[in-house]
């Protein structure tokens, strides 16, 4: 089940908002959502209107000390950021393997 949440006021000057980072409207992103001591790692779709993030699937989560794939039920103090997941690195591994073979391990 998809779940949207409104992305409120940006919480810190040390990081970019999704828009400032150049995330285009409709982009699929891997995200880390935290609230209190709980977290959710998942995939969602960013919308510049609002802005909102539609959470499609939780890849991993830990809620009240229990690991699983459940989505967080937000109470209003959550923070979200874009993260890289293992699938984001697979193309890089392939390029590295080709370069290794092409240049004899250089």
C-alpha positions in Angstrom: 0.0 0.0 0.0 1.3 3.4 -1.0 1.5 6.1 1.7 2.2 9.7 1.1 3.6 12.2 3.6 4.1 15.9 3.3 7.7 17.0 3.6 7.6 19.9 5.9 10.2 22.6 6.8 13.7 21.6 6.1 15.4 20.8 9.4 19.0 21.7 8.9 21.3 24.0 6.9 23.9 21.2 6.6 21.9 19.2 4.0 20.0 19.9 0.8 16.3 19.5 0.4 15.3 17.1 -2.3 14.7 20.0 -4.7 18.0 21.7 -3.9 19.8 18.4 -4.5 18.3 18.3 -8.0 15.8 15.5 -7.5 13.3 15.8 -10.4 9.6 15.6 -9.9 8.4 12.0 -10.2 11.9 10.5 -9.4 12.1 7.1 -7.7 14.4 7.4 -4.7 15.8 5.2 -1.9 15.2 6.9 1.4 15.9 6.6 5.1 13.1 7.8 7.3 13.7 8.2 11.0 11.6 9.2 13.9 12.7 8.9 17.5 14.6 5.6 17.8 12.8 4.0 14.8 13.8 3.9 11.2 12.5 2.8 7.8 14.6 2.2 4.7 12.5 2.1 1.6 11.7 3.2 -2.0 9.4 6.0 -2.9 8.5 8.6 -5.5 9.2 12.3 -4.9 6.7 14.9 -5.9 7.7 18.6 -5.9 4.1 19.6 -5.2 3.8 19.8 -1.5 6.6 18.5 -1.6 5.6 14.9 -0.9 7.2 11.4 -0.9 5.0 8.5 -1.7 6.4 5.5 0.1 6.0 2.4 -2.1 7.8 -0.3 -0.1 9.8 -0.6 3.1 13.0 -2.6 2.4 13.9 -2.7 6.0 12.7 -1.2 9.2 13.2 -1.3 13.0 10.3 -0.2 15.0 10.2 -0.4 18.8 13.2 -2.6 18.6 11.7 -5.1 16.2 13.4 -5.6 12.8 11.2 -6.2 9.8 9.7 -4.5 6.7 6.8 -2.6 8.3 6.4 1.0 7.6 6.6 3.6 10.3 3.5 5.3 11.5 4.6 8.9 11.7 3.7 11.1 14.6 4.9 14.3 12.9 8.6 14.5 13.8 10.1 12.3 11.1 13.2 13.1 9.1 13.8 11.8 5.6 16.9 11.7 3.5 18.0 10.1 0.2 20.4 7.2 0.6 22.2 4.7 -1.6 21.2 1.0 -1.4 23.0 -2.0 -2.7 21.2 -1.9 -6.0 22.6 1.6 -6.6 26.2 0.2 -6.6 25.8 -2.7 -9.0 26.4 -0.7 -12.2 29.6 0.6 -10.6 30.8 -2.9 -9.8 30.3 -3.9 -13.4 32.3 -0.9 -14.7 35.1 -1.7 -12.3 35.2 -5.3 -13.4 35.4 -4.3 -17.1 38.2 -1.9 -16.3 40.0 -4.5 -14.4 39.9 -7.0 -17.2 40.6 -4.3 -19.9 43.7 -2.9 -18.2 45.1 -6.0 -16.6 44.2 -5.3 -13.0 45.3 -1.7 -13.0 
